[in-house]
Amino acid sequence: LCRTPEPAVQVGFHTVHVAAHHADGLAVDHKPGAGKSLAVDNGDGTVTVKKIVATITSGRYTYNYATLADAAADAYNGETIVMVRDVTEVVQIPAGKSFTLDMNGKTLNGSIMAPDADLTIVNGSIVNTDNRVSALEINAGNLDLTDVKISSARHALRIEGGTATINGGIYKTANTTVQSQHALNVGGESTTAT
């Protein structure tokens, strides 16, 4: 992955550079060619500006992201993603990733699927209203949860493989009509939950 520290956006044939003190709260995609940027050219002379939902600090630079999925895809192993506002999103963690998600007291309205990752999640809430998916699911790897509150229309936490360590928090299901609901659903032959 390639990161660039300067907030810039291509709008038409012009590149607009934004001073850091003016870019507060605006999202900059730091992966050239990814097609996402500080602003999206609407093609009619206007631009749409995206808000930051998460940051990653690496060395002397802080990188801003408009989605948690983008931050997860860009995170290097061992880094920490910090949420800076509540967000509504379904997050797919790429396989092989290893990072911490510091929810910073914020709420994710949606779900997280981590098929094979080493993921630490701390200090926040996940609210899932979709009764077709679990709020948080792992299928392999390691999951450490500290002070996370999860409410879900399906399973709050589903561990289908791997290891999960739970340190505090609240895990509950919402009243919905589905086949089954569990605050904690553990399955698979090589699953450990503590």
VEXPA-871987 format. One record per residue (C-alpha): residue in one letter; x negated, y negated, z; residue number from 1. Coordinates in nm, 3 decimals. Example, Ala and Ser with C-alpha at 12.3 -4.5 7.8 and 13.67 -1.06 7.14 Angstrom:
# VEXPA-871987
   code        xx        yy        zz   pos
      A    -1.230     0.450     0.780     1
      S    -1.367     0.106     0.714     2
# end
This chain:
# VEXPA-871987
   code        xx        yy        zz   pos
      L     0.000     0.000     0.000     1
      C    -0.117    -0.350    -0.074     2
      R    -0.029    -0.646     0.145     3
      T    -0.083    -1.013     0.073     4
      P    -0.055    -1.273     0.351     5
      E     0.066    -1.567     0.142     6
      P     0.443    -1.614     0.124     7
      A     0.512    -1.665    -0.247     8
      V     0.794    -1.585    -0.485     9
      Q     0.825    -1.572    -0.861    10
      V     1.132    -1.772    -0.970    11
      G     1.164    -1.771    -1.346    12
      F     0.819    -1.869    -1.473    13
      H     0.721    -2.056    -1.157    14
      T     0.557    -1.926    -0.841    15
      V     0.673    -2.104    -0.529    16
      H     0.442    -2.103    -0.225    17
      V     0.603    -2.171     0.110    18
      A     0.407    -2.296     0.408    19
      A     0.433    -2.058     0.704    20
      H     0.605    -2.320     0.925    21
      H     0.880    -2.357     0.660    22
      A     0.914    -1.984     0.600    23
      D     1.025    -1.898     0.954    24
      G     1.326    -1.668     0.929    25
      L     1.276    -1.600     0.559    26
      A     1.169    -1.258     0.433    27
      V     0.863    -1.206     0.217    28
      D     0.792    -0.873     0.053    29
      H     0.419    -0.819     0.060    30
      K     0.404    -0.535    -0.189    31
      P     0.337    -0.681    -0.535    32
      G     0.559    -0.538    -0.804    33
      A     0.819    -0.405    -0.561    34
      G     1.082    -0.640    -0.702    35
      K     1.171    -0.799    -0.368    36
      S     1.061    -1.139    -0.253    37
      L     1.120    -1.445    -0.040    38
      A     1.399    -1.546    -0.274    39
      V     1.588    -1.374    -0.552    40
      D     1.632    -1.564    -0.878    41
      N     2.007    -1.555    -0.949    42
      G     1.946    -1.647    -1.314    43
      D     2.156    -1.962    -1.290    44
      G     1.897    -2.198    -1.145    45
      T     1.975    -2.092    -0.787    46
      V     1.799    -1.851    -0.554    47
      T     1.922    -1.629    -0.271    48
      V     1.702    -1.630     0.038    49
      K     1.675    -1.317     0.253    50
      K     1.643    -1.330     0.633    51
      I     1.373    -1.143     0.824    52
      V     1.500    -0.842     1.020    53
      A     1.164    -0.689     1.114    54
      T     0.794    -0.770     1.135    55
      I     0.466    -0.578     1.143    56
      T     0.158    -0.749     1.284    57
      S    -0.171    -0.615     1.157    58
      G    -0.489    -0.798     1.250    59
      R    -0.432    -1.170     1.211    60
      Y    -0.133    -1.134     0.977    61
      T     0.235    -1.080     1.049    62
      Y     0.431    -0.926     0.764    63
      N     0.804    -0.996     0.734    64
      Y     1.071    -0.761     0.602    65
      A     1.431    -0.808     0.490    66
      T     1.519    -0.445     0.574    67
      L     1.404    -0.184     0.826    68
      A     1.370     0.064     0.538    69
      D     1.117    -0.166     0.367    70
      A     0.923    -0.206     0.693    71
      A     0.922     0.172     0.747    72
      A     0.798     0.234     0.393    73
      D     0.520    -0.026     0.435    74
      A     0.409     0.065     0.789    75
      Y     0.065     0.221     0.824    76
      N     0.029     0.507     1.070    77
      G     0.002     0.377     1.426    78
      E     0.160     0.037     1.355    79
      T     0.460    -0.113     1.534    80
      I     0.767    -0.249     1.359    81
      V     0.945    -0.512     1.570    82
      M     1.309    -0.594     1.504    83
      V     1.381    -0.968     1.520    84
      R     1.758    -0.956     1.473    85
      D     2.053    -0.718     1.468    86
      V     2.090    -0.539     1.136    87
      T     2.342    -0.322     0.951    88
      E     2.157    -0.057     0.754    89
      V     2.110     0.313     0.688    90
      V     1.737     0.380     0.733    91
      Q     1.553     0.671     0.571    92
      I     1.206     0.714     0.723    93
      P     0.961     0.845     0.461    94
      A     0.810     1.186     0.540    95
      G     0.467     1.179     0.699    96
      K     0.507     0.837     0.862    97
      S     0.387     0.774     1.218    98
      F     0.485     0.444     1.380    99
      T     0.673     0.275     1.664   100
      L     1.003     0.095     1.616   101
      D     1.036    -0.166     1.891   102
      M     1.401    -0.261     1.868   103
      N     1.325    -0.562     2.090   104
      G     1.670    -0.547     2.252   105
      K     1.840    -0.561     1.911   106
      T     2.107    -0.337     1.757   107
      L     2.097    -0.127     1.442   108
      N     2.451    -0.080     1.311   109
      G     2.401     0.230     1.100   110
      S     2.178     0.534     1.124   111
      I     1.820     0.659     1.103   112
      M     1.715     0.979     0.926   113
      A     1.358     1.090     0.991   114
      P     1.312     1.422     0.807   115
      D     0.943     1.470     0.898   116
      A     0.787     1.183     1.087   117
      D     0.622     1.097     1.418   118
      L     0.851     0.823     1.539   119
      T     0.868     0.630     1.865   120
      I     1.175     0.413     1.922   121
      V     1.203     0.180     2.221   122
      N     1.433    -0.080     2.376   123
      G     1.744    -0.117     2.162   124
      S     2.077     0.019     2.043   125
      I     2.204     0.220     1.749   126
      V     2.577     0.205     1.671   127
      N     2.694     0.448     1.404   128
      T     3.057     0.429     1.284   129
      D     3.017     0.680     0.997   130
      N     3.161     1.016     1.111   131
      R     2.977     1.199     0.831   132
      V     2.624     1.141     0.968   133
      S     2.442     1.144     1.300   134
      A     2.321     0.812     1.437   135
      L     1.963     0.945     1.465   136
      E     1.839     1.270     1.314   137
      I     1.502     1.442     1.290   138
      N     1.428     1.767     1.107   139
      A     1.056     1.803     1.188   140
      G     0.781     1.602     1.351   141
      N     0.802     1.418     1.681   142
      L     1.052     1.171     1.823   143
      D     0.998     0.973     2.143   144
      L     1.287     0.761     2.271   145
      T     1.257     0.513     2.557   146
      D     1.550     0.302     2.675   147
      V     1.755     0.352     2.358   148
      K     2.135     0.338     2.366   149
      I     2.316     0.531     2.094   150
      S     2.688     0.541     2.022   151
      S     2.803     0.747     1.726   152
      A     3.115     0.860     1.544   153
      R     2.932     1.191     1.483   154
      H     2.630     1.318     1.679   155
      A     2.441     1.048     1.869   156
      L     2.110     1.237     1.841   157
      R     2.058     1.544     1.622   158
      I     1.733     1.738     1.649   159
      E     1.719     2.009     1.384   160
      G     1.347     2.078     1.415   161
      G     1.042     1.926     1.578   162
      T     1.003     1.780     1.924   163
      A     1.203     1.507     2.094   164
      T     1.122     1.336     2.424   165
      I     1.393     1.122     2.581   166
      N     1.302     0.867     2.850   167
      G     1.613     0.688     2.968   168
      G     1.887     0.542     2.755   169
      I     2.252     0.624     2.694   170
      Y     2.368     0.872     2.429   171
      K     2.740     0.901     2.363   172
      T     2.998     0.975     2.098   173
      A     3.283     0.748     1.997   174
      N     3.638     0.876     1.981   175
      T     3.693     0.990     1.623   176
      T     3.849     1.288     1.455   177
      V     3.571     1.502     1.308   178
      Q     3.481     1.871     1.322   179
      S     3.235     1.836     1.607   180
      Q     3.067     1.562     1.805   181
      H     2.778     1.587     2.046   182
      A     2.582     1.324     2.232   183
      L     2.282     1.556     2.182   184
      N     2.287     1.825     1.911   185
      V     1.982     2.055     1.921   186
      G     1.929     2.333     1.666   187
      G     1.666     2.506     1.458   188
      E     1.411     2.770     1.552   189
      S     1.120     2.538     1.630   190
      T     1.297     2.264     1.824   191
      T     1.197     2.125     2.162   192
      A     1.382     1.856     2.354   193
      T     1.269     1.716     2.691   194
# end
